[in-house]
């Protein structure tokens, strides 16, 4: 029953509606007004997000953006510490080999390199100041 009576009328209605809406949405005046509406909606969304961010920051709550910044800094510091740790291990291995094979003057050179790397670790922690908010 539906197929015979309602389906042709429904298809006719969808075709005419589609033609009408295509004509309306291709009209430059309509597109210009729609672009203005969307632009204002995005500006409003940006203002709302900024207001919420400021409200959270005034109360000392960390936001998702703050947490991402902190995580990025922590991962960066962790990678640098791992690199320095690997350099220390390499120098220790080199020092052990040199102690077995060569003169004490080579040992001093390697010890100085090792001390320089060990002094970088506290400087690295001071260099990467991570903002901590009240909880």
N, C-alpha and C positions, 0 to 999 in steps of 0.2 A: 504494500500500500504506500509506504513512505517513498519507495523508489519510483513509483509511477507518478505520484501527484506532487509531492513536496520537493523532491530532488531537483527537477528542472527549474523550479522557481528559485530555489536556494542558489543554484549555480548561476542563474541569471542575476540575482541580487549581488552575489560576491563579485561577479565580473564588472557590473556597473559601479559598485563601490570601489573596486580596485582602480578602475579608470578614473573615477573622480578624485580619489586620494593621490594618484600619481600626478594628475594635473595640478592639484593644490600644492603638493610638496615640491613641484618643479618651478613654482612661481617664485621669482627672485625676492619679491616683497615679503612673502611668507618666510622664506629662508632667512632673510635679514632679521626679521623679528624673532624667529626661533634662535638665531645665533646670539642675539642680545639677551634673551631669556636664559640661555645656557651659560653665557659668560657671567651674568649676574648670579646665577645659582652657584657656579664654581667659586666666585669671589666670596659669596656668603659662607660656603663650606670652608674655605681657607680661613676666614675670620673666626668662625666657630672653633675650628681646630686650634688656632692660635690662642683663643681665649681659654679653652680647656687646658691647653699646655701651661699657660701662665697661671691658671688657678691651681693646678697640681703642683707646679714648682713653688708657688708661694707657701703652700702647706708642707713643703719638703718631701713630697712624694716623688719618687722617680717614675718617669714615664717610659713607655716602650722605646722611644727615641734615645733617652738617656741610657737605658739598659744596653741598647745596641752599641752606643759609643763606648761605654765602659767595657763591654765584652770585646770589642775590636781592640781597644788598648791593651787589655789583658792578654789577648792572643798574640798581639805584636810583642809584648814584653816576654811572654813565654817562649816565642820563637827565638828571640834574641838571646835569652838565657840558655836555651838549648844549644844554640850555635856556639856561645862562649864556653859552655860545658864541654862540647866536643873539641874545641880548640885546646882547652885545658888537658883533656885526656890525651890528645895527640902530642902535646908538648911533654906531658909526663912520660909517655911511651918513648918519645925521642930522647928525653933526659936519661931514662933508664938504659937505652941503647948506648948513648954517648958515654955514660959512666963506665960501661963495660969496655968500650972500644977506644975512647980518646982521652984527651988531656983535660985538666980541670978548667981551662979557659973556655972551652966549649960549654961546660956545665953552667958557668956564670951567665953566658949569653942566653941560654935556654931558661934559666931561673928568672932572669930579668923579663923575658917575654911572658912567662907564667905569672909573675907578679903584676905586670901591666894589665893582663886580662882579668886577674882577680880584683884589681882596683876599678875596673870598668863596671863590675856588677852593682856596687852601691850607687855609682853615678847613673847607671841605667835606671835604677828604681827612682832616683830623684828626678831624672829627666822626664819620665813618663808620669806626670802628676795626674792622678785619676780623681775626678770630683766625687766626693762621697756625700750623699744627702742624708738628712736625718730620717730615721725610721720610726 
